[in-house]
Amino acid sequence: MESQVQPKLIIHGGAGSSLHGKGGLEAVRRSLHIVVEQVYSLLLCGKTASEAVVQGCQMLEDNPRFNAGTGSVLQSDGQIRMSASLMDGTLGRFSGVINISRVKNPIDLAQFLQSSPDRVLSDFGSAELAREMQIPSYNALTDLRLQEWIQEREDNFKSPMANVVAEPELAETSNAGRGTIGVVALDAYGGLSAGTSTGGKGFERIGRVSDSAMPAGNYATKEAGVSCTGIGEDIIDECLAARIVVRVADGMSLKDAMQRSLTEAYQNKRDLGAIALDASGAIAWGKTSEILLAAYHDGDKIGDTLEWTGNELIGYC
């Protein structure tokens, strides 16, 4: 394959209601920018969009600051169950795992399933696949997440969900978080891919399924790719990722597709965010929540959305 276009990249580490203090903001910024820098260098070296997306998701899953992989929130029974998906836009192929436990990087299983005839597996199937892949058992629990769960248990699990990041100074209240991580990449060959991973919303009913392993929350075609974050049920109700991508495929610009889709979500009182790329290299992001933890590389420089607190529903470049 010959290089055709300037690679582009955008990632997110969740959404929420506030970032608490400059120290917290700068810590999140450093974490996101490191991922963008390293993953973008892979795209410049000729890696495909899917390869870059998987690497970016792995790095975000490994950072306990974010609710995916290490640092995932606990469900109501005190267990960690994670979900992740990958969609290769060039192949038009979606794969994912739902409510898997005891693995370090759920995105690895989603990547493996890209070449499988059975491409979305639930908890038992995902666990069996991990054994077949000889993935070592891994405990994703952190002390902060355990203390958070213990505190919620004492309060009879009244919070609708856990914090977006595993640092006390970053969240004002226990329901401030909308925790997911995601990566969308455009490679030098014009290929698009999207990946999304989450530990869930925390304290949820056993068996609850996140949008992160559905096309509602993670979708890509040859025309565009989108990864979502926020309240999973709201994202599912909007079918947000697929809605944005289909609008681009039908001829709408990425900016207009994001604007219309986020406007609809706002009118429907949804709480969510999204990051997106299209085949032309346009980058866009949107939110109905107050904060979107996103960073991107536009081909020249790294930027982020951490201090974007205006009333606009979308941003783009």
C-alpha positions as CSV (number, residue, x, y, z in Angstrom):
1,M,0.0,0.0,0.0
2,E,1.1,3.5,-0.7
3,S,0.7,6.4,1.6
4,Q,-2.2,8.7,0.4
5,V,-3.2,11.0,3.2
6,Q,-2.0,12.8,6.3
7,P,-2.8,10.6,9.3
8,K,-5.1,12.0,12.0
9,L,-5.9,10.8,15.5
10,I,-8.4,11.6,18.3
11,I,-8.8,9.9,21.7
12,H,-11.0,10.2,24.7
13,G,-10.8,9.2,28.4
14,G,-14.5,9.8,29.3
15,A,-16.8,12.7,30.0
16,G,-18.3,14.2,33.1
17,S,-19.4,17.2,35.1
18,S,-16.1,18.7,36.2
19,L,-12.3,18.6,36.5
20,H,-11.3,19.6,40.0
21,G,-8.3,21.9,40.2
22,K,-5.5,22.7,37.8
23,G,-3.4,19.8,39.1
24,G,-6.0,17.3,38.1
25,L,-6.5,18.9,34.7
26,E,-2.8,18.9,34.0
27,A,-2.4,15.3,35.1
28,V,-5.2,14.2,32.7
29,R,-3.7,16.3,29.9
30,R,-0.3,14.7,30.3
31,S,-1.8,11.2,30.2
32,L,-3.8,11.9,27.1
33,H,-1.0,13.8,25.3
34,I,1.4,10.9,25.9
35,V,-1.0,8.5,24.2
36,V,-1.6,10.8,21.3
37,E,2.1,11.4,20.7
38,Q,3.0,7.7,20.8
39,V,0.1,6.4,18.8
40,Y,0.5,9.2,16.1
41,S,4.1,8.2,15.7
42,L,2.9,4.7,14.8
43,L,0.6,6.1,12.1
44,L,3.5,8.1,10.7
45,C,5.5,4.9,10.6
46,G,2.9,3.2,8.4
47,K,0.8,1.3,11.0
48,T,-2.8,0.8,10.0
49,A,-5.6,2.6,11.7
50,S,-6.7,-0.6,13.5
51,E,-3.2,-1.3,14.8
52,A,-2.9,2.3,16.0
53,V,-6.4,2.2,17.7
54,V,-5.5,-1.1,19.5
55,Q,-2.3,0.4,20.8
56,G,-4.0,3.6,21.9
57,C,-6.7,1.6,23.7
58,Q,-4.1,-0.6,25.4
59,M,-2.3,2.5,26.8
60,L,-5.5,4.0,28.1
61,E,-6.7,0.7,29.6
62,D,-3.3,0.4,31.4
63,N,-3.6,3.9,32.9
64,P,-5.5,3.6,36.3
65,R,-6.7,7.2,35.8
66,F,-9.4,6.0,33.4
67,N,-12.3,3.6,33.8
68,A,-11.1,0.8,31.4
69,G,-8.8,-2.1,32.0
70,T,-6.7,-1.2,35.2
71,G,-8.8,1.1,37.3
72,S,-12.1,-0.1,36.1
73,V,-15.1,0.5,38.4
74,L,-16.7,-2.3,40.4
75,Q,-20.2,-3.4,39.8
76,S,-22.8,-3.9,42.5
77,D,-21.4,-7.2,43.6
78,G,-17.9,-5.9,43.9
79,Q,-16.7,-7.5,40.6
80,I,-15.0,-5.9,37.6
81,R,-16.6,-6.6,34.3
82,M,-15.2,-4.9,31.2
83,S,-16.4,-4.4,27.6
84,A,-14.5,-3.3,24.5
85,S,-15.0,-3.3,20.8
86,L,-13.0,-2.6,17.6
87,M,-14.4,-1.6,14.2
88,D,-12.2,-1.6,11.1
89,G,-13.8,0.8,8.7
90,T,-11.9,-0.5,5.7
91,L,-13.2,-4.0,6.2
92,G,-16.6,-2.8,7.6
93,R,-16.0,-5.3,10.5
94,F,-17.1,-5.0,14.1
95,S,-15.9,-7.2,17.0
96,G,-16.1,-7.0,20.7
97,V,-16.3,-8.6,24.1
98,I,-18.9,-7.9,26.8
99,N,-18.5,-8.1,30.6
100,I,-15.2,-9.9,30.6
101,S,-13.1,-10.2,33.8
102,R,-9.6,-11.0,34.8
103,V,-7.8,-9.7,31.7
104,K,-5.5,-6.7,31.4
105,N,-6.6,-5.5,28.0
106,P,-10.1,-6.3,26.7
107,I,-9.3,-4.6,23.4
108,D,-6.9,-7.4,22.7
109,L,-9.7,-9.9,22.6
110,A,-11.8,-7.5,20.3
111,Q,-8.8,-7.4,18.0
112,F,-8.5,-11.2,17.9
113,L,-12.2,-11.5,17.1
114,Q,-11.8,-9.4,14.0
115,S,-10.7,-12.6,12.2
116,S,-13.3,-14.8,13.8
117,P,-16.6,-16.0,12.4
118,D,-18.1,-15.2,15.8
119,R,-17.2,-11.6,16.4
120,V,-19.0,-10.5,19.6
121,L,-18.7,-12.7,22.8
122,S,-20.4,-12.2,26.2
123,D,-18.9,-13.0,29.6
124,F,-18.5,-16.8,29.4
125,G,-17.5,-16.9,25.8
126,S,-15.0,-14.0,26.4
127,A,-13.5,-15.9,29.3
128,E,-13.1,-19.0,27.3
129,L,-11.5,-17.1,24.5
130,A,-9.0,-15.5,26.9
131,R,-8.0,-19.1,28.0
132,E,-7.6,-20.2,24.4
133,M,-5.4,-17.1,23.8
134,Q,-3.4,-18.0,26.9
135,I,-3.9,-14.5,28.3
136,P,-2.6,-14.4,31.9
137,S,-5.2,-13.8,34.6
138,Y,-5.0,-10.2,35.7
139,N,-6.6,-8.2,38.6
140,A,-7.6,-4.8,37.3
141,L,-8.6,-3.6,40.8
142,T,-7.1,-0.4,42.3
143,D,-7.3,0.7,45.9
144,L,-9.2,3.8,44.9
145,R,-11.8,1.8,43.1
146,L,-12.2,-0.6,46.0
147,Q,-12.6,2.3,48.5
148,E,-15.1,3.9,46.2
149,W,-17.2,0.7,46.1
150,I,-17.0,0.3,49.9
151,Q,-18.2,3.8,50.4
152,E,-21.1,3.2,48.0
153,R,-22.0,-0.1,49.7
154,E,-22.3,1.8,53.0
155,D,-24.6,4.2,51.3
156,N,-26.6,1.3,49.8
157,F,-25.4,2.1,46.2
158,K,-27.5,5.2,45.8
159,S,-25.1,6.8,43.2
160,P,-26.2,6.1,39.6
161,M,-22.6,5.5,38.6
162,A,-19.0,5.8,39.7
163,N,-16.3,8.5,39.0
164,V,-14.9,9.0,35.6
165,V,-11.3,8.9,36.8
166,A,-9.7,7.1,39.7
167,E,-8.4,10.3,41.5
168,P,-10.4,11.9,44.2
169,E,-9.4,15.5,43.3
170,L,-10.7,15.1,39.8
171,A,-14.4,14.5,40.6
172,E,-16.7,16.7,42.6
173,T,-19.3,14.0,43.3
174,S,-19.6,10.3,43.0
175,N,-21.9,10.6,40.0
176,A,-19.6,12.9,38.1
177,G,-18.3,10.2,35.9
178,R,-19.2,8.9,32.5
179,G,-16.2,6.6,32.1
180,T,-15.0,5.1,28.9
181,I,-11.9,5.3,26.7
182,G,-11.8,5.5,23.0
183,V,-9.6,6.0,20.0
184,V,-10.4,6.9,16.4
185,A,-7.6,6.9,13.7
186,L,-7.1,7.7,10.1
187,D,-4.0,6.1,8.7
188,A,-1.7,7.1,5.8
189,Y,-3.6,4.8,3.4
190,G,-6.9,6.4,4.1
191,G,-8.2,3.7,6.4
192,L,-10.4,4.5,9.4
193,S,-10.9,2.5,12.6
194,A,-12.5,3.1,16.0
195,G,-12.0,1.3,19.3
196,T,-13.8,1.8,22.7
197,S,-13.3,0.2,26.1
198,T,-14.9,0.6,29.5
199,G,-15.3,-0.8,33.0
200,G,-19.0,0.1,32.9
201,K,-20.7,2.8,34.9
202,G,-20.1,1.2,38.3
203,F,-22.5,-0.2,40.9
204,E,-24.7,-1.4,38.1
205,R,-27.0,-4.5,38.1
206,I,-25.1,-7.7,37.3
207,G,-25.3,-8.4,33.6
208,R,-25.9,-4.8,32.5
209,V,-24.3,-4.3,29.0
210,S,-22.5,-1.1,28.0
211,D,-22.8,0.7,24.7
212,S,-19.0,0.3,24.3
213,A,-19.4,-3.1,22.7
214,M,-22.2,-2.0,20.4
215,P,-22.3,-0.1,17.1
216,A,-24.3,2.5,19.1
217,G,-21.1,3.4,20.9
218,N,-18.3,2.5,18.5
219,Y,-18.7,2.5,14.7
220,A,-16.6,3.1,11.6
221,T,-16.9,2.8,7.8
222,K,-14.7,4.0,5.0
223,E,-16.4,7.4,5.4
224,A,-16.1,8.1,9.1
225,G,-15.4,6.6,12.6
226,V,-16.9,7.5,16.0
227,S,-16.2,6.5,19.6
228,C,-18.7,7.6,22.3
229,T,-18.6,8.1,26.0
230,G,-21.2,9.1,28.6
231,I,-24.2,7.3,30.0
232,G,-24.4,4.1,28.0
233,E,-28.1,3.9,28.0
234,D,-28.3,7.4,26.6
235,I,-25.9,6.5,23.8
236,I,-27.8,3.3,23.0
237,D,-31.1,5.2,22.9
238,E,-29.5,7.7,20.4
239,C,-27.6,4.9,18.5
240,L,-25.1,7.8,18.4
241,A,-22.0,6.5,16.8
242,A,-23.8,4.7,14.0
243,R,-26.1,7.7,13.5
244,I,-23.2,10.1,13.0
245,V,-21.4,7.8,10.6
246,V,-24.4,7.0,8.5
247,R,-25.1,10.7,8.1
248,V,-21.6,11.2,6.8
249,A,-22.0,8.2,4.5
250,D,-25.2,9.8,3.2
251,G,-23.3,12.9,2.2
252,M,-23.5,15.2,5.2
253,S,-20.2,16.8,6.3
254,L,-18.7,15.5,9.6
255,K,-19.3,18.9,11.2
256,D,-23.0,18.9,10.2
257,A,-23.5,15.3,11.2
258,M,-22.1,15.9,14.6
259,Q,-24.0,19.1,15.0
260,R,-27.3,17.5,14.1
261,S,-26.7,14.4,16.1
262,L,-25.6,16.2,19.3
263,T,-28.4,18.7,19.0
264,E,-30.9,15.8,18.9
265,A,-29.2,14.2,21.9
266,Y,-29.3,17.5,23.8
267,Q,-33.0,17.9,23.0
268,N,-33.6,14.4,24.2
269,K,-31.8,15.3,27.5
270,R,-29.0,12.7,26.9
271,D,-25.7,12.8,28.8
272,L,-22.9,11.8,26.5
273,G,-19.9,12.7,24.3
274,A,-18.3,11.6,21.1
275,I,-15.1,11.9,19.1
276,A,-15.0,11.5,15.3
277,L,-12.8,11.5,12.1
278,D,-13.8,11.3,8.5
279,A,-12.0,10.1,5.4
280,S,-11.0,13.7,4.4
281,G,-9.1,14.1,7.7
282,A,-11.7,16.3,9.4
283,I,-11.7,16.0,13.2
284,A,-14.7,16.6,15.4
285,W,-15.9,16.2,19.0
286,G,-19.1,16.8,20.8
287,K,-20.7,16.7,24.2
288,T,-23.9,17.3,26.1
289,S,-22.0,16.9,29.4
290,E,-19.9,19.7,30.9
291,I,-16.5,18.1,30.3
292,L,-15.1,15.9,27.5
293,L,-11.7,14.4,28.2
294,A,-10.4,14.3,24.6
295,A,-7.1,15.0,22.8
296,Y,-6.1,14.9,19.1
297,H,-3.4,15.2,16.6
298,D,-4.3,17.3,13.5
299,G,-1.2,16.5,11.6
300,D,0.7,19.5,12.9
301,K,0.1,19.6,16.6
302,I,-1.6,18.1,19.6
303,G,-4.7,19.7,21.0
304,D,-7.3,18.8,23.6
305,T,-10.8,19.6,24.8
306,L,-10.1,19.7,28.6
307,E,-10.9,23.4,29.0
308,W,-13.8,23.4,26.5
309,T,-16.6,24.4,28.8
310,G,-18.8,26.6,26.6
311,N,-22.3,26.1,25.5
312,E,-21.4,24.8,22.0
313,L,-22.3,21.2,21.4
314,I,-19.4,20.4,19.0
315,G,-15.9,21.4,18.1
316,Y,-13.9,20.6,15.0
317,C,-10.7,21.2,13.1
